[in-house]
Structure formats: C-alpha cells, structure tokens
C-alpha cells in the first residue's frame, strides 16, 4: 500500500474549477496557438511579435526594461532575440551611455516585418474580444493586477 496521503477528488474538481494559474495557462496556450497560426504568413510567432512590438520605440531600449515588460529574465530574452537578429530584424548594440549595457534596435527590415503583422494582429485581436461574453477591459485589469 502507498503511504501517499489521499487527496479527495472534490479537491481536484475545486482546483480544476477555481485555479487562476491553471485558467491563465490554458488561456495563454489557446491565445498563443491562435496568434501563432494567424501570424505565420508574416514569418513571426506571437512571442516574436510581442518582442518586436516592445522594441518599437522612439529610442532603442536597454535589455532590462524589455525583459521586465515581457516578464522574461535576460537569458530568456537573449535567446528570443537570436533568431530575430539572425534574420536581420533586430540589432543588439552597445549602449552609448554605458558600454557595458546593450540597446535593442528594430531594423528597417524588422520594422517592415512587424508592420505586415500588425493588421493580422488587429483582426485576430478584434475577433477574440468580439467573441468574449465577459468584459475584455476587466480581464486586462485583472491580469495586470496579478502580474504587478
């Protein structure tokens, strides 16, 4: 016989029905699949779209603020930048104010690739929001509260 404590099935059902982490993960996976499929013709994944959009600023940002915005550590951000850099869509340059730091710059070809993906994103995002029975702004607010 096992010495494992028995967790009642009712606990399993309670977690299934109420766990914010589980529901957020399921929603994130579903959204990621939908946006990956839609963005495929642009040559971008949803993660690459978000990363490149985070670089679309008047001045090339340092790595730290981009990593924080995307809730990534620097190592993960560096790995995510490699394929974009290899395609010539992003350049990683020394920070002119602090040579130890790096600035992330969207190249002209990267900006063009991103621009081709924006109408796709707008369409899919609009479809998702239109299909929701609940308030999308309220959902965004709740997600921001959890991630703060």
Phi and psi in degrees as a GROMACS rama.xvg file:
@    title "Ramachandran Plot"
@    xaxis  label "Phi"
@    yaxis  label "Psi"
@TYPE xy
-81.9783  144.941  UNK-2
-93.5537  7.58648  UNK-3
-65.8115  136.979  UNK-4
-67.9973  142.897  UNK-5
-83.8472  122.653  UNK-6
-95.9486  123.539  UNK-7
-61.0175  144.94  UNK-8
-60.298  -29.3982  UNK-9
-61.7026  -31.3882  UNK-10
-68.216  -41.1762  UNK-11
-59.057  -45.7152  UNK-12
-65.196  -39.1541  UNK-13
-62.8673  -45.7934  UNK-14
-63.0909  -45.8523  UNK-15
-55.4363  -41.0934  UNK-16
-87.291  -19.9579  UNK-17
-123.114  -13.391  UNK-18
-67.0442  112.645  UNK-19
-61.3854  -39.4844  UNK-20
-63.1406  -46.7501  UNK-21
-59.5535  -47.0764  UNK-22
-67.1034  -38.0364  UNK-23
-66.2205  -41.3118  UNK-24
-64.4243  -43.505  UNK-25
-63.3377  -44.3229  UNK-26
-64.7345  -41.5598  UNK-27
-63.2099  -42.3857  UNK-28
-64.6737  -41.7597  UNK-29
-64.434  -46.0734  UNK-30
-63.3983  -42.2705  UNK-31
-60.5773  -44.4611  UNK-32
-61.6071  -44.0849  UNK-33
-64.7978  -45.6519  UNK-34
-71.7071  -36.4036  UNK-35
-58.8691  -45.2317  UNK-36
-63.8696  -45.462  UNK-37
-67.0416  -38.7961  UNK-38
-82.3694  -9.14804  UNK-39
-50.9304  -43.4538  UNK-40
-60.9684  -24.1523  UNK-41
-83.214  -8.34872  UNK-42
83.5208  10.2539  UNK-43
-115.915  148.956  UNK-44
-91.3903  169.306  UNK-45
-63.4155  -35.9929  UNK-46
-65.9318  -42.753  UNK-47
-65.4773  -39.1795  UNK-48
-59.4123  -48.5687  UNK-49
-62.3535  -41.772  UNK-50
-64.6873  -47.3129  UNK-51
-66.3353  -35.8941  UNK-52
-64.3939  -35.4151  UNK-53
-66.1664  -22.3342  UNK-54
-90.7037  -10.3622  UNK-55
-78.5872  78.8012  UNK-56
-134.402  162.411  UNK-57
-60.2521  -34.9095  UNK-58
-122.922  140.671  UNK-59
-59.1576  125.435  UNK-60
-80.3705  155.627  UNK-61
-72.188  165.486  UNK-62
-63.8739  -39.9188  UNK-63
-55.4191  -54.1735  UNK-64
-62.5863  -34.3441  UNK-65
-67.4485  -44.6501  UNK-66
-60.0078  -42.9403  UNK-67
-64.3835  -44.4997  UNK-68
-57.8373  -41.4051  UNK-69
-90.0679  2.64838  UNK-70
54.5043  46.8723  UNK-71
-121.034  154.032  UNK-72
-84.3756  166.879  UNK-73
-63.2584  -34.3253  UNK-74
-64.1629  -43.8932  UNK-75
-66.1986  -40.2751  UNK-76
-62.4919  -44.4904  UNK-77
-58.4575  -43.8617  UNK-78
-64.6396  -38.8547  UNK-79
-69.4571  -27.6233  UNK-80
-76.409  -27.1374  UNK-81
-54.4635  -51.3667  UNK-82
-66.3017  -32.2958  UNK-83
-69.6239  -37.766  UNK-84
-67.8146  -41.4606  UNK-85
-62.912  -31.0912  UNK-86
-83.5139  -5.16701  UNK-87
79.0879  19.1783  UNK-88
-91.9511  -22.6859  UNK-89
-136.961  140.398  UNK-90
-118.733  145.168  UNK-91
-111.653  114.675  UNK-92
-121.661  154.081  UNK-93
-63.7492  144.117  UNK-94
-73.8425  120.78  UNK-95
-63.7958  -21.6521  UNK-96
-88.9836  -23.0581  UNK-97
-150.033  98.8407  UNK-98
-59.6264  -17.0223  UNK-99
-75.8028  -25.6131  UNK-100
-87.0644  167.808  UNK-101
-123.98  145.169  UNK-102
-113.762  144.109  UNK-103
-109.21  122.019  UNK-104
-122.253  131.599  UNK-105
-77.6641  124.362  UNK-106
-79.4086  172.169  UNK-107
-61.4817  -41.9304  UNK-108
-70.1914  -33.2512  UNK-109
-66.137  -41.7555  UNK-110
-63.2267  -38.0208  UNK-111
-66.3273  -41.6785  UNK-112
-63.9287  -41.8896  UNK-113
-64.9053  -42.7946  UNK-114
-60.3988  -34.8168  UNK-115
-71.0555  -23.741  UNK-116
-87.6219  -23.4688  UNK-117
-59.6333  -45.8759  UNK-118
-61.2225  -34.586  UNK-119
-64.4725  -48.0722  UNK-120
-57.8465  -46.5202  UNK-121
-58.9179  -44.0324  UNK-122
-64.1805  -50.9677  UNK-123
-65.0982  -43.14  UNK-124
-60.4913  -43.3612  UNK-125
-61.6622  -41.269  UNK-126
-62.889  -41.8769  UNK-127
-63.7154  -49.2415  UNK-128
-62.7595  -41.1316  UNK-129
-64.4939  -29.8701  UNK-130
-85.3585  -2.92461  UNK-131
-85.3253  134.69  UNK-132
-79.9224  -26.9267  UNK-133
-94.2448  168.639  UNK-134
-77.3265  119.104  UNK-135
-64.8896  -36.6524  UNK-136
-65.3545  -38.2298  UNK-137
-66.4907  -40.0936  UNK-138
-61.4143  -47.9729  UNK-139
-57.0649  -44.0069  UNK-140
-60.8563  -45.4132  UNK-141
-62.9957  -41.8281  UNK-142
-65.0402  -38.8243  UNK-143
-64.6681  -38.9813  UNK-144
-62.352  -42.6527  UNK-145
-67.8124  -37.2346  UNK-146
-85.6205  -6.99272  UNK-147
